[in-house]
Amino acid sequence: MSFAAALSEHPSPPEAIGEVVGAVLDRLGPEPDLAVLFVSPALAGIASDLAATVRATLAPRTLIGATASTVIGGPREVEHGPAVSLWAGRTGPVVPVRLAARPVDGGLSIAGVPAGVGEGGDRTLLLLADPFSLPLEALLEAMADDVPELTVVGGLASAARGPGGNRLLLDDEVHRDGAVGVLLPRGVEITPLVSQGCRPVGEPMIVTEVDGPLVLGLAGQPALDRLLALRDAIGEEDRSLFEMGPQVGVVVDEGLATFGTGDFLIRTVVGVDPDRGGVVIGDRVEVGTTIQFHVRDAASADDELRRLLADVADVADVADEDAPGRERGALVFTCNGRGYPFFGVPDHDAELVSELVGPAVAGMACAGEIGPIGARSHLHGFTASILLFRTCP
């Protein structure tokens, strides 16, 4: 076996970590190339002890981990109570990464990006970050400019409400800031998926005037007028979702003739400026960009994730006919705003991924998810960002 995962909700931490390590050892054996540990808030204070047990017994060549409000293991999402989830894989050698923000001349400099990260073709960086201490969107933008061959997938630790409360694990180190991760090798096939869970409403419009994050003009009219007109024109159900929090989809490929779900980078409408007739969105867009308003609901989120997984399954099944015996694993980074309160059922994202992958699934609910849309990786909200692994033939 190339991938394995295990989850424990045992109230005793020694018993819990013993259960997950024992299960992974039974399925995978010792000394995997990579182990990833996810720890619930109730166990955050002893995260270093849990990691030390994994290193001493499973002996992974590299270990990373994070604390999270919800811990995922197989088809389960544990949203309350103590839980530990462990994922391990024989991926080939990985490169450990430790990123930290350092003050410089009134700004911040990011230390730790591996030298030569983009050499030799496309690579994937698995990244677990602290939301309070790293300007991640700026970092991802810089990486996209400097290392366009690099895809970044992962999430922000979610076990704390303020700086210093999260734990990030890298081998025998425990950090409360920055990010940890690994640069993955080319020994496995890696497929990132990002399900944003939104549905477009109205029609696409061209941005005709902006002032920073304030969109002033859409298709030649005040942006706020366009927003209010759309709200009044759509059906009652969509209007209710719209009033709960409209979203904006920014087209990622202007060369497409038409746009649908998956062709947009979703950003939230964070405010309006009635005096200037503008709409503030959670990103900066340029004049000439195509955008479309969206709504977010559980049915749209369910449909999109099912479609993305089905598309991957179709491709994988065809490939596996020519190379039987290939194995699958997955790491799931879902938003801490999804889960039972959003879908109305437990374990939604984990169950769907497990149906495709099998039992080698683990992950966490995040305070922000990292994954690619279009040609670069972004920081998202309310998404499910999934990293699928398959052994090469």
N, C-alpha and C positions, 0 to 999 in steps of 0.2 A: 504493500500500500504506500502511496506517495503523500497523502494528506489525511489528517485526522483532527477531530475536535471533540471536546467534552465540556459539559456544563454541570455545576453542582450548586444546589441551594442549601446545602447542609449548614445549620446554624453554627457549627463548630469550625473555625477557620482551618485547623490542622486536618480535620476530616474532609473538608471541602477541597482543599488543594490536593490532598492525597487521592481523592476520588478522580479528579480530572487528570492528574498526572498518570495515575494507574491506568485509566481508560485509554489515554493517548499512547502510553507504552505498549499496551496490549495490541493496539491496532497498527502502530507505526514502528515500534521499537525505539531504542535510544538514539541520541545524537542526530536529530533532524537538523537541517540547515537553518531553519527559521522557526521560532516559536513566538506567538503573539498572545499576551495575557490581558484579559479585561476584568476589572475589579469594580464591584459596586461601592457606593459611598460608605456603607456600613463597615467596609473592610479597608478603606483608603489608608487608615493610619498604620496598617500592617502590610501595605503593599510590598514593601521591600522584603519582608520575611517570606511572603508568598512567592515572590520572584526568586529568592534564594533557594527555596525548596525546589522550584522548577529547574533551576540551573544544576542543583546537586543531584537530582534524580533523573530527569529527562536528558540533561546535558546537551541542550541545543547549542549549535555553534554561534548563533546570535539570538538574543531575546529582546523584544520590545513589548511595551504594554502601556495601558492608560486606565484611569479611573473614569467611570461613566454612570450616569443616572439610571440607565437601563443596560443590562448585560444580555447579549444574544449568544445562544449556543444551540446548534441544530435548529429545529423548528420553534424554539422557545425564545420569548422576549421577557426577561424578568424585570418588571418595572418597579417592584417593591421588594424590600427585604434583602438580606445578604445573598450574593451570588458571585461565582467565579467561573470564567469561561476561558478555555485554553485551546488554541489552534496551532497546529504544527505542520510543516511540510518539508519534503525533500525537494527543494527547489533548485539546488545548486548553490554555490557560494553567493552570499549577499554582502553588500557593503554597508556597515553601520553608519548612520548619519545622526549628528547632534547639531541642531540649529539654535542659535541664541541671538537676541537683539542686544546690541551694545550702543550706548549713547555716543554720538560723535557730532561736534559742531552744531548743537541744538537739534539734531535729528537722530536717526537710528541707522546703524549698520548691522547687517546680518552676517554672522560668522558661522562657518561650518559647512557651507555648500561644498561638496566634494570636488576636487580638481579633476578635470577631464570627464565630467559627468555626462557630457553629450558625445563623447568620442565613440566611434564604432557603430553608429546608428541609433535607432529608437530605444529608449529605456523607460522604465517605470519606477517612480519613487513612491513607496508606501510611507505615509507621513501621519503621525499622531501629534497634535499640537495643543498648546494651552491657549484659550481664547483671550486671555487678559494681558499677554506679554509679548505677542508677536504680531506685527502688521501683516497678516497672512495674504490678504488680497494684493497688497503692493508687492510682496515677495513673489507671488504667483505671476503677476504681470511682468516683473523683472525677469523671472525665469523663462517666461514665454519669449521674451525678446532675446535673451542671452543664450538659451538652450532650447530652441524650438523642438528638438527631438525628444524632450523629456515630458512624460505624462505623470501628473501627480494625482494620487488617489488616497483618501483617508478621511480623517475627521478631527474635530476639536473635542477635547475632554470635557465632560459635562457633569462632573460630580461636585462641583463647587460653584458658589455664587459670587466669589470674589477672588482677587489675586492671591496666589500661594496655596489655594485649597486643593488644586488637582495634583495628581502624581503621574509622572511620565517615567517609564522604565526603559533603560537601555543597558543590557547585560547586568553588571553589578552596581550600576548607578541609578539613583532616584533623583529626578528633577521636578521642580515646581514651576518652571517657566520654559519658554521656548518651544522646541519640538524635538521629537526623536523619530527615527524612521530607518528604512533600509532601501538601498538601491537594488532592485531585483535583477537577477541574471536573465539570460536568454534561454535557460534550460527548460522553461515551461512556457506554454502559450498563455498569455495574459489578456483578458478582455475586460475593460472598464465599462460599466453602465451607469448612467445617471438618469433617474426617474424624477422629474420635477413636479409631477402631479398637478398640472394646471391645464385648463382648457381655454382656447382662445374664444373671445366674443367680439362682435363687431367686425370691422374690416381693418386691414393693415393701413398705416398712415406714415407719411414721411415727416420726420422732424424738420421744421423750417426755422426754428429759433431756439437757442439755448443760452443759459447763463449758468455755467458750472453744472451742478446737479439739477438745476431748475429748468424744466422743459417749458418754454414759453409758447411755442407755436407748433401746431400739428396740422399738416396739409393746409397751411395758410391761415388758420384760425387759432384763437387762443386755446391753449391746451386744456385749460380748465373747462372751457365751453364744450370741447369735444368729449371730455370725461363725463360731464353732467348730461349731455345729450345722449350718450350711450347708455348711461344708467336709466334714463327715462324710456329708452326705446326697447330694452331687452325684456324678456319675460319675467314674471314674478319670482320664480325660483332663482334664476340667475341674478336678479336684482338683489335678492336677499344675500346671496354669496358676495356680490359686488360690494354691498354696503358693509359687509364684515371685514373687507380688506381687499381692494382691487390690486391686481398685479399687472406688471408690464412685461411683455415679451420683447426682447431686443433681437432682431434677426441676426444670425451669425454668419449667414452666407447670402449676400445680396444678389448673387448670381442666379438664385433659384427663381423659377417662373411663378411658383405658388408656395405658400408657407403653411405648414401644419404643425401639430404637436411634435416636439423634438427639434424644430428648426429655430427655436428661440432660447435665449438665455433669460430666465425669469428673474425679475427684480420687483421688489415691493414698492408700491406707492406709499411713501412715508409722510407726505404732507402736501398741502396746497398753499398757494399764495393768491388769495382773492384779489388783492390790490393790483397785481400784475397779470392775473389770469394764467398763472403757471401751476405746474404739477411737479412736485419733488419726487424723484425716484432714487432708489438705492444704488445708483451708478451714474457715471458720466457718459453721455452719448453725444455724438457729433451731429451737426446739421447734415441732412442727407441720409441719416440712418432710418431704417424702417422699423417701426414698433407696432405692437398690437396689444390692446388690453386683454387681460385674462382673468378668470376666476379659478379659485382652488376649492376642490371638494373631494370627499373620500372616494366617490365613484370614479372621478377622473384619475385620481392617484392610483386606484386599483387597476383601472383599464390600462394605463400607460405602463405600469410595472409588468403586468401580465404580457402585454404586447412585446416589450423589450426582451423579456425572458424567453418568450416563445420564438422570437427571431433568432436568438442565440442558440436555442435548443435545436432548431431546424438545421442551422449551419453545422453544429456540433455532431448531430446525428448522422449527417451525410459524411462528415470527415471520419467518424468512428467506424463507419462501414468499411472504410479502406484500411483502418488501423484499429482493430478491436482491442479492448483491454485498456484503453486510455482512462485515466482517472481524473476526477474533478474535485475542486474545493472552492470555497468562497469566503471572503471577508466582507461583512455588511456594515455600512455606516449610514444609519438612518437618523432622521431628525428627532430630537426629543419632543417635538410637537406632534409627531405622528403617534403610533401606538394605539392603545385602546381608546383614549379619549377622542381621537380623530376618526378611526375606522369603526368604532363600536364593537369590535371583536378583538380578542387578544392575538398576539403573535403574527400579525398580518404579513409583514415583510419577510420575516424569518421563514414562515411556512412556505411562501411562494418560492423563495430562493432554494430552500431545501428540497422542494419537489423537483427542481431541475438538477441540483448538484448532488443530493444525497446528504449523508450525515456530517460531512466535513465542512460545516458552516459555523462561523463565530463572528462576533462583532459587538457594536455598541450603539446606543443612541447618543447623538452628538449635539453640541452647541453650534454647529456649522459643519457642513459636509464639503469635501473636496473631490472634484472630479472634472473630467473634460466635457465641454460642450463646444462643438466646432473644432477649431484648430488649437485651442489652449485649455488649460485647466483653470477652474474658477472656484471661489468659495461660494457655497450655496446655503440656502435655508429651506427647510421643509421638504428636503429631497431624500431619496435613498440612493446613495452612491455605493456601488458594488464592484468588487474586484474578483473576477472569476479566474480560476486557475485550471489548466488542463495539462497533463503530461504530454510531451512531444512524442510522436511515433518513433 
